[in-house]
Amino acid sequence: MRESAFQGTDLAGQITIVTAGNTGISLETTKTLATAGATIIVPARDIEKATKTWRALPT
């Protein structure tokens, strides 16, 4: 498992917005924030592509 920048940080109750959070480095940022407990809002231009990406992620 990779070491996270947020390792040991509890972001429960925090809301973040990650633009383009369904691709590339923003997707990795989104995953890391979610692992730390944050609620994440991900604006996306292509809702079908974003939905497909999110459904493929482990919960």
C-alpha positions in Angstrom: 0.0 0.0 0.0 1.3 3.5 -0.9 1.9 6.0 1.8 -0.7 8.8 1.7 -0.2 12.5 2.2 -3.2 12.3 4.4 -2.2 9.1 6.3 -3.4 9.4 9.9 -5.6 12.4 9.1 -9.3 12.3 9.7 -11.2 14.4 7.2 -14.6 13.2 8.3 -17.0 16.1 8.1 -14.9 18.0 5.6 -16.3 18.7 2.1 -13.9 19.0 -0.9 -14.4 19.8 -4.5 -12.0 18.2 -7.0 -12.3 19.4 -10.6 -11.7 16.7 -13.2 -11.8 14.3 -10.3 -12.7 11.3 -12.4 -9.5 11.1 -14.4 -5.7 11.2 -14.0 -4.0 12.7 -11.0 -7.3 14.3 -9.9 -8.8 10.8 -9.6 -5.9 9.7 -7.4 -6.4 12.8 -5.3 -10.1 12.0 -5.0 -9.4 8.5 -3.9 -6.9 9.7 -1.3 -9.3 12.2 0.1 -12.1 9.6 0.2 -9.8 7.2 2.1 -9.2 9.9 4.7 -13.0 10.3 5.2 -13.8 13.5 3.2 -17.0 14.0 1.3 -16.0 14.8 -2.2 -17.9 16.7 -4.9 -16.6 16.0 -8.4 -17.9 18.2 -11.2 -17.8 16.4 -14.5 -18.5 17.3 -18.1 -19.2 13.8 -19.2 -21.5 12.2 -16.6 -21.6 8.8 -18.3 -17.8 8.6 -18.2 -17.7 9.8 -14.6 -20.3 7.3 -13.5 -18.5 4.5 -15.2 -15.3 5.4 -13.4 -16.9 5.7 -10.0 -18.7 2.3 -10.3 -15.4 0.6 -11.1 -13.8 1.8 -7.8 -13.9 -0.4 -4.7 -16.0 0.9 -1.9 
